[in-house]
Amino acid sequence: MKKNGFTLAELLGVITILSIILLIAIPTIDRMLKEGKTDLYTSQIKSIEAAAKMWGTDHIGELPDINETKSITLSRLWHDGYMEEDTINPKTDEPFSGSLEIKITNHGTYYSYKVIE
């Protein structure tokens, strides 16, 4: 007589092995997803700072004097066409607030642009 199928012991063995693989894989996948969101957030912040630099290049007269700081908002960058309004914050999965502040500081020989969270 020929047997078809698997025995209960074989099925339990496969389920146990798959469970062990999942116990190892799930935390790794979760960590990778969190790191991806963090990397995307950093990239979005750099994009906002780059847009502020472009704004500064086009609005030289509005930049701060030496050793002074000026703030502009993300909504200003949207309004002037340097950023798209639907830029998503990966940490919250919602669009960045228009009140997000970008500080521009004149260091004498260069300007620094920093997003204030």
Secondary structure, DSSP 8 states (H G I E B T S, - for coil): ----S--HHHHHHHHHHHHHHHHHHHHHHHHHHHHHHHHHHHHHHHHHHHHHHHHHHHTGGGS--TT-EEEEEHHHHHHTTSS-TT-EETTTTEE--TT-EEEEEE-SS-EEEEEE-
